[in-house]
Amino acid sequence: MSAKTQRSGVSEKAKAGASRRYAETKIKYTDEPLGKVQVVADFLPSPAELAYREEGVKVTLALSKKSIEFFKSEASKHHTQYQRMIRRLLDAYVDGQAPTRQSTRTLRDKAAQRR
């Protein structure tokens, strides 16, 4: 018995028996009608979209202790990183503001015109 199997407590023989059971399970297909079939549009993102990463900028930011504790707690519940949750929250906020957002330059120009 290998050291790995000794640690897990499962023998090689037991593992082999389990895999044989699954290999012997047969799926029975029938020629019954499927009923009404509907083609669903492809809604999954392409592999290129999944691999896309926005360019990140490293920043140092002081946040309140209660905020960090909240994000760490929620991140552990959802098996993710708390920094990623904060980044996504900020990105969602920015995306929500995009239609009404004006650049600093535009605001400065408007203020200068009023003087």
C-alpha positions in Angstrom: 0.0 0.0 0.0 1.4 3.4 -0.9 1.9 6.2 1.7 -0.8 8.3 0.0 -3.4 5.5 0.3 -2.4 4.8 3.9 -3.1 8.5 4.7 -6.5 8.5 2.9 -7.5 5.2 4.4 -8.7 3.9 1.1 -7.0 0.8 -0.4 -6.0 0.5 -4.0 -8.4 -2.5 -4.3 -11.4 -0.5 -3.1 -10.6 2.3 -5.6 -10.4 -0.2 -8.4 -13.7 -1.8 -7.5 -15.5 1.6 -7.4 -14.2 2.6 -10.9 -15.3 -0.8 -12.3 -18.8 -0.2 -11.0 -19.1 3.1 -12.8 -17.6 1.7 -16.0 -20.1 -1.1 -16.1 -23.1 1.2 -15.6 -24.9 1.4 -19.0 -27.1 4.2 -20.2 -30.3 3.0 -21.9 -31.4 5.0 -24.8 -34.9 4.8 -26.3 -36.5 5.9 -29.6 -39.2 7.8 -27.8 -40.1 11.2 -29.2 -38.4 14.2 -27.5 -41.4 16.5 -27.5 -41.2 20.1 -28.4 -37.6 21.1 -28.9 -36.5 24.7 -28.8 -33.1 26.0 -30.0 -31.5 28.4 -27.5 -29.3 31.2 -28.7 -25.7 30.9 -27.6 -25.4 33.1 -24.5 -22.0 32.0 -23.3 -19.0 34.4 -23.6 -16.3 33.4 -26.1 -13.0 32.0 -24.8 -11.4 35.3 -25.7 -13.9 37.2 -23.5 -13.2 34.8 -20.6 -9.5 35.3 -20.9 -9.7 39.1 -21.1 -8.2 40.9 -18.1 -8.4 44.6 -17.7 -5.1 46.4 -17.0 -4.8 46.9 -13.3 -3.2 49.7 -11.4 -1.7 49.1 -8.0 -2.9 51.6 -5.3 -2.5 52.0 -1.6 -5.8 52.7 0.0 -6.7 53.1 3.7 -10.1 51.6 4.4 -12.0 51.3 7.6 -11.5 48.1 9.7 -15.3 47.3 9.5 -15.2 47.5 5.7 -12.2 45.1 5.5 -13.8 42.7 8.0 -17.0 42.7 6.0 -15.3 42.0 2.7 -13.1 39.3 4.2 -16.1 37.6 5.8 -18.2 37.7 2.6 -15.2 36.6 0.5 -14.7 33.5 2.6 -18.4 32.6 2.4 -18.2 32.8 -1.4 -14.7 31.3 -1.8 -13.1 34.3 -3.4 -10.6 37.0 -2.6 -11.8 40.1 -0.7 -9.6 42.4 -2.9 -11.4 41.0 -6.0 -14.8 41.8 -4.4 -13.8 45.4 -3.7 -12.5 45.8 -7.2 -15.7 44.4 -8.7 -17.8 46.7 -6.5 -15.9 49.7 -7.7 -16.0 48.6 -11.3 -19.8 48.1 -11.0 -20.1 51.6 -9.5 -18.1 53.1 -12.4 -20.1 51.2 -15.0 -23.3 52.5 -13.5 -22.0 56.1 -13.6 -20.7 55.9 -17.1 -23.7 57.4 -19.0 -23.9 60.5 -16.7 -20.2 60.8 -15.9 -18.3 63.8 -17.1 -14.5 64.1 -17.2 -12.7 66.4 -14.8 -11.5 68.4 -17.8 -15.1 69.0 -19.1 -16.2 70.2 -15.6 -13.2 72.5 -15.4 -13.9 73.9 -18.9 -17.6 74.6 -18.0 -16.5 76.4 -14.8 -14.0 78.5 -16.7 -16.7 79.5 -19.2 -18.9 80.8 -16.3 -16.3 83.1 -15.0 
